């Protein structure tokens, strides 16, 4: 058991919320070597947690001898179930001010310059788009004097590239910033939240075996054994339990898993985690079947408060739209859920309003806070039946479900549409490179 886990078992609150209050909460100071002048400086460590990014370790180094300083950020929370890729079209100088959480496992790319910062070559950082560019320039300029002495031609080419990076900050031409993180712990701000950000694309992906190994999730010789026989029928009546750690306080907890048949739909796997230490509860739903041949778009016209009691199965690949609010929630934003319509709306409100890291403390501007509070009030009106809206579940994988209270007859307020996925949707689901027929013939 880790030291952090033991601390939580004893009830010690190692990770505290970011706050301007609490004078007794001081960082840990460690005397350490300065990598600039090679004399001793001071490193300060602060264990804290912020919404969405959860637990983090902030470290700050300063040297009183040469004045050199450095700050780093490391995730102390769990690795997410899937990797995440953010693609930002930087069109204006305002886009340079977007806040960015970049984990050390993330790869940063600028395709227009054929520029890439590989994973684990930089420490994690809480910065802005402009800050990432400045950090890249500083890294390239660091060894320029030595390069000029050893190979002036290479130094000139690097200097030319540095000028291209600096020119990006003028945003004379649009460029693309891509942050791909297999740990799922990186983040790029959406200043238009809760509305859709036209300049930002977020996609989730399944990690490769090599990425799992680098993240320490499996050993080099870790092989998963196939279960003998077909125990699917037995699993329907059995609740499986396995040990895990609480995603909130990291204390030991148990996750229960059960295979459930949803009427007029299909089989799903429901997983629920309860933490005895902090009381945190969460449930997650995984599809028990394959990806459907076509995507599914379910539209419900909410006309009565009784609609809030409808069962909803939202898979990880499903997006949520409320056209009247100009609101769109990307897939995997709130994970897989099996709940009621009211429960899903409350989860959306919590994600956008209560757990938004960019409206807390100094990060929140008055206009942004007021806009998000107004959005939360509209969600409350929908739940109370005071706002006439349409609720849309758009699942390219076809694994989401909204209860038809008139079943087996058609629901007059609900429409279900099957559609052919686009190439990009197949790419996000990992289907374009998947070969399921004739693959044995190629071996």
C-alpha positions, 0 to 999 in steps of 0.5 A: 500500500502506498504512503498516500493510501495509508494516510487516507486510511488514517483520515489524514487529508493530504490533498486539500482544495486550492484556496486563499484561506488556511494560513496553517497549510504550508508547503513542504520545503526540501533543500535541493541542487540547482541545475543552473549553478550547481549550488543548493537551492530550495524546492517547495512541494504542495499537495493539492487538488483542483476540479477536473484535474483532481489531485496534483503535486505542485513543485516550485524551485528557486535558487538564492545564489543565481536567481534561477527558478522553475515550477512543475506540476504532476498528477497525483490522481488515477490514470483515466480509462482512456487517453484524450486528444485535444486539437485546437485551431488557434485563430486569434490572440485570445486563443493564446490565453487559453489555460492548458493542463499538460501532463508529462505523458502528453505529446504536443504537436504543431503540424504546420511546422512539423514540430513535436514534443515527445512524451516524458521530455518535459515535466507536467505544467499548468500554463497557457497556449502562449506559455507552451510556445514560450517553453518550447522556445526556451528549450531550443535556445538553451543549448544554442551557444554550445551548438554555435561553437560545435556546428554553426550550420545546425545552430542557424537552422534551429535559430530559424525554427525558433523564429517561426515558433515566436512568430506563431504568437502573432497569429498572423496565420491560423495554426493547430495545436495538438495535445495527445495524452494516453493518461487522459489527465491533460486538458485545454480550456473551452472559454465558450463553456457550456456551449460547444467550442468550434475551434476545439476538438476533443476525442478519446482513444484506447491506449496501446499496449506500449502506452500501458507499459510506459504508464506502468499499467502492465508489465512487459510480459503481462498477458491476459488469459482468456476465460475458459468456457462461456460463463455469460449466462452465469454472470447475469445472476452474479455480482462480481467484486474487485479491489480498487482505489477511490477516485476522490480520496485514493483510499482502498475501495470495492467496485461491484460489477454485474451484467444486466439485460435492459428491456427492449435494448441489450445487455450492459455491464454496470460497475458501481464503486462505494468508498467507506472512507469519504462516502464517494459513490459512482457508477459506470456503464460499459456496453456488453455488446459490439459496436452497431453497424449504424449510429443512433440519434435519440431525440426526446421532446421534454413536455412534462416533469414526469419525463425526468423519471425515464431511464437513460443509458449513456455510453462513453461514446455518446454525446448530449445536445440541447439545441434550445440552449445551444449546448453540446457535450462531447462523448466521454465527458461524464463517462458511461451512465445508467441513471434517470434523465434527471440524474444525467441533467444533474451530472451535466450541471455539476460538470459544467458549473460546480466542477469547472476549474476555470470558474474557481478562485482567481481563474473565474472572470465575472462574465464567465461565472455569471454565464455558467450560473445562468446555464445551471439555472436553465438546467434546473428549469428543465428538471422542474418542467418549466422549460420546453426543450429537446434532449438529444442522445447522439451515439455513433456506436449505437450503444445508448438508450432512452426509455420509451414509457409507451413500449412496446408502442411508439413514443409520441414525444421521442424519435430514434434515428439510425445513421451512417457514421462519418469517416471521422466518427469511425476513426474516433471509434477505432474502426477504420483500421479494424479488419474483422474479415479475412485477416487469417488469410493475410498471416 
